[in-house]
Amino acid sequence: MRARVHVFLKPGVLDVQGKAVENALHGLGWGGVSDVRVGKTLEFDLAGVEPAAAEAEVRKMCETLLANTVIEGYRIELS
Amino acid sequence: MRARVHVFLKPGVLDVQGKAVENALHGLGWGGVSDVRVGKTLEFDLAGVEPAAAEAEVRKMCETLLANTVIEGYRIELS
């Protein structure tokens, strides 16, 4: 099973990396770009876990290691 | 218009960040995890661009700034 986890800063948390990208794009002439948010995507294979239990298992990984839940949210996709 | 750009290391390029996450997950007891790849996701609003031209415009942003096309590939989603 392939898992994909999207980790994003929560709304309201200042995204300095996004701000830097936004300023760079403006400098290159793309003035119409706004509200840039930069996140992480983790993809991995998951073996030895029942499909029904996989989402709970990946959620546990996010809470433990993959996301800083104080400032980040996450979204899980399984395929 | 909201654009979402996924930037990933090309297959075959060693993903050291992914390797570190994989080792950490193994150490936490998730031995079934393998082939971890870590990528970036950029989301932004795009104004002043015709919907028909938006994808070409975002592609230009990727080639210029958002992705290092020597080692990274990208995927664009518009909504």
Backbone of each chain as nested JSON, in Angstrom:
{
  "chains": [
    {"id": "A", "residues": [
      {"number": 1, "name": "MET", "atoms": {"N": [0.833, -1.196, 0.0], "CA": [0.0, 0.0, 0.0], "C": [0.872, 1.251, 0.0]}},
      {"number": 2, "name": "ARG", "atoms": {"N": [0.46, 2.229, -0.812], "CA": [1.237, 3.467, -0.907], "C": [0.51, 4.548, -0.105]}},
      {"number": 3, "name": "ALA", "atoms": {"N": [1.226, 5.188, 0.79], "CA": [0.633, 6.266, 1.574], "C": [1.237, 7.593, 1.146]}},
      {"number": 4, "name": "ARG", "atoms": {"N": [0.406, 8.613, 1.135], "CA": [0.88, 9.961, 0.823], "C": [0.377, 10.888, 1.931]}},
      {"number": 5, "name": "VAL", "atoms": {"N": [1.292, 11.613, 2.545], "CA": [0.933, 12.509, 3.647], "C": [1.306, 13.936, 3.266]}},
      {"number": 6, "name": "HIS", "atoms": {"N": [0.325, 14.824, 3.307], "CA": [0.578, 16.252, 3.046], "C": [0.636, 16.974, 4.379]}},
      {"number": 7, "name": "VAL", "atoms": {"N": [1.716, 17.683, 4.625], "CA": [1.875, 18.427, 5.878], "C": [1.951, 19.918, 5.553]}},
      {"number": 8, "name": "PHE", "atoms": {"N": [1.047, 20.686, 6.141], "CA": [0.994, 22.129, 5.884], "C": [0.974, 22.899, 7.189]}},
      {"number": 9, "name": "LEU", "atoms": {"N": [1.529, 24.092, 7.196], "CA": [1.367, 24.979, 8.346], "C": [-0.112, 25.31, 8.5]}},
      {"number": 10, "name": "LYS", "atoms": {"N": [-0.573, 25.367, 9.746], "CA": [-1.973, 25.699, 9.983], "C": [-2.261, 27.126, 9.53]}},
      {"number": 11, "name": "PRO", "atoms": {"N": [-3.517, 27.393, 9.114], "CA": [-3.869, 28.757, 8.734], "C": [-3.591, 29.691, 9.909]}},
      {"number": 12, "name": "GLY", "atoms": {"N": [-3.017, 30.841, 9.629], "CA": [-2.716, 31.788, 10.702], "C": [-1.271, 31.717, 11.156]}},
      {"number": 13, "name": "VAL", "atoms": {"N": [-0.609, 30.601, 10.888], "CA": [0.812, 30.505, 11.224], "C": [1.597, 31.133, 10.077]}},
      {"number": 14, "name": "LEU", "atoms": {"N": [2.461, 32.076, 10.398], "CA": [3.218, 32.784, 9.361], "C": [4.12, 31.811, 8.606]}},
      {"number": 15, "name": "ASP", "atoms": {"N": [3.971, 31.787, 7.289], "CA": [4.758, 30.88, 6.45], "C": [5.908, 31.679, 5.83]}},
      {"number": 16, "name": "VAL", "atoms": {"N": [7.052, 31.689, 6.489], "CA": [8.166, 32.532, 6.021], "C": [8.722, 32.03, 4.696]}},
      {"number": 17, "name": "GLN", "atoms": {"N": [8.729, 30.704, 4.519], "CA": [9.231, 30.138, 3.268], "C": [8.298, 30.54, 2.116]}},
      {"number": 18, "name": "GLY", "atoms": {"N": [6.997, 30.48, 2.379], "CA": [6.02, 30.891, 1.379], "C": [6.17, 32.37, 1.039]}},
      {"number": 19, "name": "LYS", "atoms": {"N": [6.416, 33.167, 2.052], "CA": [6.596, 34.607, 1.863], "C": [7.821, 34.871, 0.978]}},
      {"number": 20, "name": "ALA", "atoms": {"N": [8.904, 34.121, 1.218], "CA": [10.127, 34.293, 0.423], "C": [9.874, 33.925, -1.038]}},
      {"number": 21, "name": "VAL", "atoms": {"N": [9.138, 32.821, -1.253], "CA": [8.816, 32.409, -2.623], "C": [7.952, 33.474, -3.292]}},
      {"number": 22, "name": "GLU", "atoms": {"N": [6.988, 33.996, -2.537], "CA": [6.084, 35.019, -3.083], "C": [6.879, 36.255, -3.522]}},
      {"number": 23, "name": "ASN", "atoms": {"N": [7.786, 36.709, -2.652], "CA": [8.599, 37.878, -2.998], "C": [9.461, 37.608, -4.231]}},
      {"number": 24, "name": "ALA", "atoms": {"N": [10.01, 36.403, -4.313], "CA": [10.844, 36.048, -5.468], "C": [10.017, 36.047, -6.75]}},
      {"number": 25, "name": "LEU", "atoms": {"N": [8.8, 35.496, -6.683], "CA": [7.937, 35.466, -7.877], "C": [7.543, 36.884, -8.291]}},
      {"number": 26, "name": "HIS", "atoms": {"N": [7.252, 37.737, -7.305], "CA": [6.944, 39.134, -7.626], "C": [8.135, 39.784, -8.33]}},
      {"number": 27, "name": "GLY", "atoms": {"N": [9.321, 39.518, -7.807], "CA": [10.534, 40.088, -8.396], "C": [10.774, 39.628, -9.816]}},
      {"number": 28, "name": "LEU", "atoms": {"N": [10.282, 38.439, -10.14], "CA": [10.454, 37.897, -11.491], "C": [9.327, 38.335, -12.422]}},
      {"number": 29, "name": "GLY", "atoms": {"N": [8.407, 39.154, -11.896], "CA": [7.365, 39.707, -12.765], "C": [6.001, 39.066, -12.624]}},
      {"number": 30, "name": "TRP", "atoms": {"N": [5.865, 38.082, -11.729], "CA": [4.552, 37.471, -11.517], "C": [3.86, 38.149, -10.341]}},
      {"number": 31, "name": "GLY", "atoms": {"N": [3.378, 39.355, -10.572], "CA": [2.77, 40.13, -9.499], "C": [1.414, 39.611, -9.054]}},
      {"number": 32, "name": "GLY", "atoms": {"N": [0.797, 38.752, -9.863], "CA": [-0.533, 38.23, -9.539], "C": [-0.531, 37.086, -8.553]}},
      {"number": 33, "name": "VAL", "atoms": {"N": [0.653, 36.702, -8.104], "CA": [0.747, 35.577, -7.171], "C": [0.567, 36.085, -5.745]}},
      {"number": 34, "name": "SER", "atoms": {"N": [-0.267, 35.412, -4.972], "CA": [-0.441, 35.805, -3.565], "C": [-0.747, 34.584, -2.714]}},
      {"number": 35, "name": "ASP", "atoms": {"N": [-0.658, 34.77, -1.411], "CA": [-0.972, 33.727, -0.421], "C": [-0.239, 32.409, -0.711]}},
      {"number": 36, "name": "VAL", "atoms": {"N": [1.075, 32.499, -0.852], "CA": [1.856, 31.285, -1.124], "C": [2.066, 30.512, 0.179]}},
      {"number": 37, "name": "ARG", "atoms": {"N": [1.774, 29.245, 0.151], "CA": [1.999, 28.371, 1.302], "C": [2.879, 27.22, 0.836]}},
      {"number": 38, "name": "VAL", "atoms": {"N": [3.916, 26.92, 1.618], "CA": [4.809, 25.823, 1.254], "C": [4.621, 24.689, 2.254]}},
      {"number": 39, "name": "GLY", "atoms": {"N": [4.401, 23.512, 1.748], "CA": [4.226, 22.347, 2.624], "C": [5.138, 21.206, 2.219]}},
      {"number": 40, "name": "LYS", "atoms": {"N": [5.042, 20.131, 2.972], "CA": [5.827, 18.927, 2.705], "C": [4.896, 17.83, 2.252]}},
      {"number": 41, "name": "THR", "atoms": {"N": [5.373, 16.972, 1.371], "CA": [4.627, 15.772, 1.023], "C": [5.527, 14.57, 1.237]}},
      {"number": 42, "name": "LEU", "atoms": {"N": [5.064, 13.617, 1.987], "CA": [5.822, 12.378, 2.206], "C": [5.079, 11.236, 1.555]}},
      {"number": 43, "name": "GLU", "atoms": {"N": [5.794, 10.454, 0.748], "CA": [5.204, 9.267, 0.13], "C": [5.973, 8.05, 0.583]}},
      {"number": 44, "name": "PHE", "atoms": {"N": [5.286, 6.975, 0.908], "CA": [5.995, 5.749, 1.283], "C": [5.146, 4.514, 1.091]}},
      {"number": 45, "name": "ASP", "atoms": {"N": [5.825, 3.374, 0.957], "CA": [5.159, 2.079, 0.917], "C": [4.971, 1.601, 2.337]}},
      {"number": 46, "name": "LEU", "atoms": {"N": [3.843, 0.929, 2.558], "CA": [3.513, 0.453, 3.889], "C": [3.132, -1.016, 3.764]}},
      {"number": 47, "name": "ALA", "atoms": {"N": [3.946, -1.894, 4.365], "CA": [3.665, -3.333, 4.295], "C": [3.333, -3.85, 5.679]}},
      {"number": 48, "name": "GLY", "atoms": {"N": [2.648, -4.984, 5.745], "CA": [2.383, -5.644, 7.021], "C": [1.322, -4.964, 7.861]}},
      {"number": 49, "name": "VAL", "atoms": {"N": [0.514, -4.132, 7.213], "CA": [-0.573, -3.471, 7.948], "C": [-1.873, -3.751, 7.195]}},
      {"number": 50, "name": "GLU", "atoms": {"N": [-2.927, -4.139, 7.905], "CA": [-4.245, -4.355, 7.293], "C": [-4.72, -3.055, 6.643]}},
      {"number": 51, "name": "PRO", "atoms": {"N": [-5.27, -3.122, 5.44], "CA": [-5.772, -1.894, 4.805], "C": [-6.713, -1.107, 5.714]}},
      {"number": 52, "name": "ALA", "atoms": {"N": [-7.558, -1.812, 6.484], "CA": [-8.521, -1.117, 7.346], "C": [-7.825, -0.351, 8.463]}},
      {"number": 53, "name": "ALA", "atoms": {"N": [-6.655, -0.839, 8.873], "CA": [-5.952, -0.205, 9.994], "C": [-4.904, 0.802, 9.526]}},
      {"number": 54, "name": "ALA", "atoms": {"N": [-4.703, 0.854, 8.199], "CA": [-3.581, 1.648, 7.675], "C": [-3.732, 3.128, 8.003]}},
      {"number": 55, "name": "GLU", "atoms": {"N": [-4.942, 3.66, 7.827], "CA": [-5.088, 5.096, 8.047], "C": [-4.781, 5.473, 9.498]}},
      {"number": 56, "name": "ALA", "atoms": {"N": [-5.275, 4.661, 10.443], "CA": [-5.002, 4.934, 11.86], "C": [-3.504, 4.853, 12.136]}},
      {"number": 57, "name": "GLU", "atoms": {"N": [-2.865, 3.903, 11.463], "CA": [-1.425, 3.713, 11.668], "C": [-0.642, 4.927, 11.141]}},
      {"number": 58, "name": "VAL", "atoms": {"N": [-1.003, 5.389, 9.951], "CA": [-0.324, 6.549, 9.358], "C": [-0.604, 7.802, 10.19]}},
      {"number": 59, "name": "ARG", "atoms": {"N": [-1.827, 7.886, 10.719], "CA": [-2.175, 9.019, 11.58], "C": [-1.253, 9.046, 12.807]}},
      {"number": 60, "name": "LYS", "atoms": {"N": [-0.986, 7.841, 13.347], "CA": [-0.094, 7.74, 14.51], "C": [1.321, 8.205, 14.137]}},
      {"number": 61, "name": "MET", "atoms": {"N": [1.759, 7.833, 12.93], "CA": [3.091, 8.282, 12.46], "C": [3.144, 9.802, 12.385]}},
      {"number": 62, "name": "CYS", "atoms": {"N": [2.053, 10.403, 11.884], "CA": [2.012, 11.862, 11.748], "C": [2.109, 12.523, 13.116]}},
      {"number": 63, "name": "GLU", "atoms": {"N": [1.317, 12.018, 14.053], "CA": [1.284, 12.623, 15.389], "C": [2.631, 12.463, 16.093]}},
      {"number": 64, "name": "THR", "atoms": {"N": [3.316, 11.335, 15.806], "CA": [4.564, 11.035, 16.507], "C": [5.767, 11.728, 15.874]}},
      {"number": 65, "name": "LEU", "atoms": {"N": [5.812, 11.712, 14.537], "CA": [7.053, 12.109, 13.872], "C": [6.879, 13.068, 12.695]}},
      {"number": 66, "name": "LEU", "atoms": {"N": [5.882, 12.794, 11.844], "CA": [5.877, 13.458, 10.544], "C": [5.413, 14.911, 10.591]}},
      {"number": 67, "name": "ALA", "atoms": {"N": [4.548, 15.245, 11.534], "CA": [4.048, 16.623, 11.621], "C": [4.25, 17.169, 13.022]}},
      {"number": 68, "name": "ASN", "atoms": {"N": [4.487, 18.461, 13.089], "CA": [4.5, 19.156, 14.378], "C": [3.094, 19.7, 14.567]}},
      {"number": 69, "name": "THR", "atoms": {"N": [2.279, 18.958, 15.315], "CA": [0.842, 19.274, 15.341], "C": [0.517, 20.57, 16.083]}},
      {"number": 70, "name": "VAL", "atoms": {"N": [1.506, 21.178, 16.708], "CA": [1.261, 22.491, 17.313], "C": [1.026, 23.531, 16.212]}},
      {"number": 71, "name": "ILE", "atoms": {"N": [1.827, 23.45, 15.161], "CA": [1.728, 24.467, 14.108], "C": [1.349, 23.891, 12.741]}},
      {"number": 72, "name": "GLU", "atoms": {"N": [1.339, 22.554, 12.62], "CA": [1.078, 21.949, 11.315], "C": [-0.15, 21.041, 11.329]}},
      {"number": 73, "name": "GLY", "atoms": {"N": [-0.85, 21.049, 10.218], "CA": [-1.916, 20.085, 9.996], "C": [-1.462, 19.084, 8.962]}},
      {"number": 74, "name": "TYR", "atoms": {"N": [-2.199, 17.99, 8.809], "CA": [-1.805, 17.002, 7.806], "C": [-3.034, 16.355, 7.171]}},
      {"number": 75, "name": "ARG", "atoms": {"N": [-2.831, 15.814, 5.979], "CA": [-3.89, 15.118, 5.246], "C": [-3.292, 13.814, 4.725]}},
      {"number": 76, "name": "ILE", "atoms": {"N": [-4.028, 12.733, 4.88], "CA": [-3.521, 11.407, 4.505], "C": [-4.276, 10.888, 3.287]}},
      {"number": 77, "name": "GLU", "atoms": {"N": [-3.535, 10.375, 2.299], "CA": [-4.149, 9.674, 1.159], "C": [-3.559, 8.275, 1.084]}},
      {"number": 78, "name": "LEU", "atoms": {"N": [-4.401, 7.274, 0.905], "CA": [-3.901, 5.904, 0.753], "C": [-4.331, 5.368, -0.603]}},
      {"number": 79, "name": "SER", "atoms": {"N": [-3.458, 4.617, -1.247], "CA": [-3.847, 4.048, -2.556], "C": [-3.182, 2.686, -2.744]}}
    ]},
    {"id": "B", "residues": [
      {"number": 1, "name": "MET", "atoms": {"N": [-7.745, 32.033, -9.126], "CA": [-7.402, 30.636, -9.409], "C": [-6.332, 30.158, -8.423]}},
      {"number": 2, "name": "ARG", "atoms": {"N": [-6.528, 28.953, -7.921], "CA": [-5.596, 28.4, -6.94], "C": [-4.707, 27.372, -7.663]}},
      {"number": 3, "name": "ALA", "atoms": {"N": [-3.413, 27.537, -7.527], "CA": [-2.483, 26.589, -8.149], "C": [-1.799, 25.769, -7.066]}},
      {"number": 4, "name": "ARG", "atoms": {"N": [-1.578, 24.502, -7.356], "CA": [-0.857, 23.644, -6.433], "C": [0.257, 22.964, -7.228]}},
      {"number": 5, "name": "VAL", "atoms": {"N": [1.485, 23.1, -6.741], "CA": [2.632, 22.517, -7.439], "C": [3.308, 21.502, -6.521]}},
      {"number": 6, "name": "HIS", "atoms": {"N": [3.439, 20.278, -6.997], "CA": [4.148, 19.241, -6.238], "C": [5.548, 19.091, -6.829]}},
      {"number": 7, "name": "VAL", "atoms": {"N": [6.567, 19.214, -5.994], "CA": [7.943, 19.087, -6.461], "C": [8.587, 17.884, -5.771]}},
      {"number": 8, "name": "PHE", "atoms": {"N": [9.064, 16.957, -6.576], "CA": [9.673, 15.738, -6.041], "C": [11.036, 15.503, -6.659]}},
      {"number": 9, "name": "LEU", "atoms": {"N": [11.917, 14.879, -5.895], "CA": [13.18, 14.442, -6.487], "C": [12.884, 13.406, -7.561]}},
      {"number": 10, "name": "LYS", "atoms": {"N": [13.637, 13.451, -8.655], "CA": [13.428, 12.474, -9.724], "C": [13.778, 11.071, -9.228]}},
      {"number": 11, "name": "PRO", "atoms": {"N": [13.126, 10.056, -9.796], "CA": [13.467, 8.687, -9.407], "C": [14.952, 8.454, -9.685]}},
      {"number": 12, "name": "GLY", "atoms": {"N": [15.619, 7.793, -8.765], "CA": [17.043, 7.538, -8.961], "C": [17.926, 8.525, -8.232]}},
      {"number": 13, "name": "VAL", "atoms": {"N": [17.375, 9.691, -7.893], "CA": [18.145, 10.656, -7.11], "C": [17.993, 10.279, -5.632]}},
      {"number": 14, "name": "LEU", "atoms": {"N": [19.1, 10.12, -4.936], "CA": [19.056, 9.707, -3.534], "C": [18.332, 10.751, -2.691]}},
      {"number": 15, "name": "ASP", "atoms": {"N": [17.308, 10.307, -1.977], "CA": [16.518, 11.21, -1.145], "C": [16.978, 11.049, 0.305]}},
      {"number": 16, "name": "VAL", "atoms": {"N": [17.935, 11.867, 0.71], "CA": [18.514, 11.708, 2.048], "C": [17.504, 12.042, 3.144]}},
      {"number": 17, "name": "GLN", "atoms": {"N": [16.639, 13.021, 2.879], "CA": [15.62, 13.37, 3.878], "C": [14.638, 12.205, 4.051]}},
      {"number": 18, "name": "GLY", "atoms": {"N": [14.255, 11.618, 2.914], "CA": [13.369, 10.45, 2.963], "C": [14.012, 9.295, 3.707]}},
      {"number": 19, "name": "LYS", "atoms": {"N": [15.305, 9.088, 3.48], "CA": [16.041, 8.016, 4.148], "C": [16.046, 8.245, 5.658]}},
      {"number": 20, "name": "ALA", "atoms": {"N": [16.239, 9.501, 6.068], "CA": [16.256, 9.828, 7.497], "C": [14.892, 9.55, 8.138]}},
      {"number": 21, "name": "VAL", "atoms": {"N": [13.819, 9.935, 7.428], "CA": [12.471, 9.685, 7.941], "C": [12.229, 8.18, 8.038]}},
      {"number": 22, "name": "GLU", "atoms": {"N": [12.671, 7.446, 7.012], "CA": [12.489, 5.986, 7.002], "C": [13.187, 5.354, 8.209]}},
      {"number": 23, "name": "ASN", "atoms": {"N": [14.433, 5.747, 8.445], "CA": [15.169, 5.201, 9.581], "C": [14.478, 5.538, 10.9]}},
      {"number": 24, "name": "ALA", "atoms": {"N": [13.965, 6.764, 11.011], "CA": [13.283, 7.173, 12.239], "C": [12.014, 6.344, 12.455]}},
      {"number": 25, "name": "LEU", "atoms": {"N": [11.256, 6.111, 11.361], "CA": [10.025, 5.31, 11.488], "C": [10.358, 3.865, 11.866]}},
      {"number": 26, "name": "HIS", "atoms": {"N": [11.436, 3.322, 11.269], "CA": [11.858, 1.97, 11.645], "C": [12.189, 1.919, 13.131]}},
      {"number": 27, "name": "GLY", "atoms": {"N": [12.914, 2.93, 13.591], "CA": [13.301, 2.979, 15.004], "C": [12.118, 3.079, 15.944]}},
      {"number": 28, "name": "LEU", "atoms": {"N": [11.014, 3.641, 15.452], "CA": [9.806, 3.773, 16.272], "C": [8.914, 2.534, 16.166]}},
      {"number": 29, "name": "GLY", "atoms": {"N": [9.379, 1.507, 15.431], "CA": [8.628, 0.257, 15.383], "C": [7.836, 0.042, 14.108]}},
      {"number": 30, "name": "TRP", "atoms": {"N": [7.864, 0.989, 13.169], "CA": [7.159, 0.803, 11.902], "C": [8.11, 0.214, 10.86]}},
      {"number": 31, "name": "GLY", "atoms": {"N": [8.415, -1.061, 11.0], "CA": [9.374, -1.714, 10.109], "C": [8.849, -1.922, 8.696]}},
      {"number": 32, "name": "GLY", "atoms": {"N": [7.533, -1.829, 8.523], "CA": [6.929, -2.088, 7.217], "C": [7.008, -0.908, 6.259]}},
      {"number": 33, "name": "VAL", "atoms": {"N": [7.591, 0.182, 6.723], "CA": [7.681, 1.384, 5.882], "C": [8.92, 1.293, 4.993]}},
      {"number": 34, "name": "SER", "atoms": {"N": [8.754, 1.575, 3.701], "CA": [9.914, 1.58, 2.808], "C": [9.718, 2.603, 1.701]}},
      {"number": 35, "name": "ASP", "atoms": {"N": [10.813, 2.89, 0.996], "CA": [10.799, 3.804, -0.15], "C": [10.162, 5.158, 0.183]}},
      {"number": 36, "name": "VAL", "atoms": {"N": [10.638, 5.78, 1.252], "CA": [10.094, 7.087, 1.64], "C": [10.691, 8.168, 0.742]}},
      {"number": 37, "name": "ARG", "atoms": {"N": [9.821, 9.002, 0.174], "CA": [10.256, 10.143, -0.638], "C": [9.641, 11.393, -0.035]}},
      {"number": 38, "name": "VAL", "atoms": {"N": [10.45, 12.418, 0.137], "CA": [9.945, 13.674, 0.693], "C": [9.952, 14.733, -0.397]}},
      {"number": 39, "name": "GLY", "atoms": {"N": [8.839, 15.383, -0.578], "CA": [8.737, 16.429, -1.59], "C": [8.174, 17.706, -1.007]}},
      {"number": 40, "name": "LYS", "atoms": {"N": [8.077, 18.711, -1.858], "CA": [7.533, 20.011, -1.472], "C": [6.203, 20.207, -2.163]}},
      {"number": 41, "name": "THR", "atoms": {"N": [5.293, 20.899, -1.513], "CA": [4.065, 21.304, -2.176], "C": [3.913, 22.804, -2.004]}},
      {"number": 42, "name": "LEU", "atoms": {"N": [3.715, 23.509, -3.096], "CA": [3.492, 24.95, -3.046], "C": [2.081, 25.242, -3.508]}},
      {"number": 43, "name": "GLU", "atoms": {"N": [1.351, 26.01, -2.701], "CA": [0.0, 26.423, -3.08], "C": [-0.038, 27.933, -3.156]}},
      {"number": 44, "name": "PHE", "atoms": {"N": [-0.687, 28.469, -4.171], "CA": [-0.818, 29.923, -4.231], "C": [-1.992, 30.357, -5.096]}},
      {"number": 45, "name": "ASP", "atoms": {"N": [-2.435, 31.582, -4.844], "CA": [-3.459, 32.195, -5.679], "C": [-2.786, 32.875, -6.848]}},
      {"number": 46, "name": "LEU", "atoms": {"N": [-3.456, 32.831, -7.983], "CA": [-2.903, 33.399, -9.199], "C": [-3.965, 34.288, -9.817]}},
      {"number": 47, "name": "ALA", "atoms": {"N": [-3.698, 35.585, -9.867], "CA": [-4.667, 36.52, -10.434], "C": [-4.094, 37.136, -11.701]}},
      {"number": 48, "name": "GLY", "atoms": {"N": [-4.977, 37.653, -12.541], "CA": [-4.531, 38.379, -13.72], "C": [-3.974, 37.501, -14.82]}},
      {"number": 49, "name": "VAL", "atoms": {"N": [-4.298, 36.216, -14.763], "CA": [-3.847, 35.307, -15.823], "C": [-5.072, 34.578, -16.362]}},
      {"number": 50, "name": "GLU", "atoms": {"N": [-5.191, 34.5, -17.691], "CA": [-6.286, 33.751, -18.315], "C": [-6.216, 32.293, -17.868]}},
      {"number": 51, "name": "PRO", "atoms": {"N": [-7.354, 31.68, -17.529], "CA": [-7.329, 30.263, -17.139], "C": [-6.605, 29.382, -18.163]}},
      {"number": 52, "name": "ALA", "atoms": {"N": [-6.789, 29.682, -19.451], "CA": [-6.178, 28.849, -20.492], "C": [-4.653, 28.97, -20.481]}},
      {"number": 53, "name": "ALA", "atoms": {"N": [-4.155, 30.134, -20.031], "CA": [-2.711, 30.356, -20.048], "C": [-2.058, 30.013, -18.71]}},
      {"number": 54, "name": "ALA", "atoms": {"N": [-2.903, 29.707, -17.711], "CA": [-2.383, 29.566, -16.355], "C": [-1.373, 28.428, -16.239]}},
      {"number": 55, "name": "GLU", "atoms": {"N": [-1.685, 27.29, -16.861], "CA": [-0.779, 26.152, -16.681], "C": [0.596, 26.454, -17.267]}},
      {"number": 56, "name": "ALA", "atoms": {"N": [0.619, 27.08, -18.444], "CA": [1.905, 27.425, -19.062], "C": [2.666, 28.419, -18.19]}},
      {"number": 57, "name": "GLU", "atoms": {"N": [1.905, 29.318, -17.566], "CA": [2.533, 30.331, -16.705], "C": [3.154, 29.678, -15.469]}},
      {"number": 58, "name": "VAL", "atoms": {"N": [2.404, 28.765, -14.849], "CA": [2.904, 28.082, -13.65], "C": [4.095, 27.182, -14.023]}},
      {"number": 59, "name": "ARG", "atoms": {"N": [4.014, 26.573, -15.203], "CA": [5.133, 25.758, -15.672], "C": [6.411, 26.615, -15.773]}},
      {"number": 60, "name": "LYS", "atoms": {"N": [6.238, 27.853, -16.268], "CA": [7.382, 28.757, -16.389], "C": [7.951, 29.085, -14.996]}},
      {"number": 61, "name": "MET", "atoms": {"N": [7.048, 29.29, -14.018], "CA": [7.499, 29.545, -12.634], "C": [8.315, 28.365, -12.105]}},
      {"number": 62, "name": "CYS", "atoms": {"N": [7.849, 27.151, -12.411], "CA": [8.554, 25.943, -11.944], "C": [9.953, 25.878, -12.54]}},
      {"number": 63, "name": "GLU", "atoms": {"N": [10.022, 26.107, -13.849], "CA": [11.317, 25.999, -14.539], "C": [12.281, 27.089, -14.068]}},
      {"number": 64, "name": "THR", "atoms": {"N": [11.727, 28.253, -13.713], "CA": [12.571, 29.387, -13.334], "C": [12.985, 29.338, -11.873]}},
      {"number": 65, "name": "LEU", "atoms": {"N": [12.026, 28.999, -10.995], "CA": [12.277, 29.19, -9.564], "C": [11.895, 28.009, -8.675]}},
      {"number": 66, "name": "LEU", "atoms": {"N": [10.722, 27.424, -8.94], "CA": [10.154, 26.524, -7.923], "C": [10.808, 25.155, -7.878]}},
      {"number": 67, "name": "ALA", "atoms": {"N": [11.324, 24.682, -9.005], "CA": [11.942, 23.355, -9.017], "C": [13.346, 23.443, -9.6]}},
      {"number": 68, "name": "ASN", "atoms": {"N": [14.218, 22.605, -9.096], "CA": [15.541, 22.453, -9.699], "C": [15.425, 21.288, -10.682]}},
      {"number": 69, "name": "THR", "atoms": {"N": [15.219, 21.628, -11.956], "CA": [14.838, 20.579, -12.916], "C": [15.961, 19.6, -13.247]}},
      {"number": 70, "name": "VAL", "atoms": {"N": [17.154, 19.869, -12.744], "CA": [18.229, 18.884, -12.93], "C": [17.922, 17.63, -12.103]}},
      {"number": 71, "name": "ILE", "atoms": {"N": [17.435, 17.843, -10.885], "CA": [17.199, 16.692, -10.004], "C": [15.743, 16.545, -9.575]}},
      {"number": 72, "name": "GLU", "atoms": {"N": [14.915, 17.532, -9.899], "CA": [13.53, 17.478, -9.437], "C": [12.528, 17.491, -10.591]}},
      {"number": 73, "name": "GLY", "atoms": {"N": [11.443, 16.773, -10.392], "CA": [10.311, 16.851, -11.299], "C": [9.175, 17.589, -10.61]}},
      {"number": 74, "name": "TYR", "atoms": {"N": [8.155, 17.985, -11.382], "CA": [7.032, 18.688, -10.749], "C": [5.72, 18.309, -11.417]}},
      {"number": 75, "name": "ARG", "atoms": {"N": [4.638, 18.508, -10.659], "CA": [3.299, 18.252, -11.178], "C": [2.431, 19.45, -10.797]}},
      {"number": 76, "name": "ILE", "atoms": {"N": [1.628, 19.924, -11.722], "CA": [0.82, 21.124, -11.506], "C": [-0.653, 20.761, -11.433]}},
      {"number": 77, "name": "GLU", "atoms": {"N": [-1.354, 21.3, -10.436], "CA": [-2.813, 21.158, -10.349], "C": [-3.408, 22.552, -10.265]}},
      {"number": 78, "name": "LEU", "atoms": {"N": [-4.445, 22.807, -11.054], "CA": [-5.129, 24.109, -10.997], "C": [-6.575, 23.895, -10.605]}},
      {"number": 79, "name": "SER", "atoms": {"N": [-7.112, 24.777, -9.782], "CA": [-8.516, 24.622, -9.399], "C": [-9.155, 25.988, -9.186]}}
    ]}
  ]
}
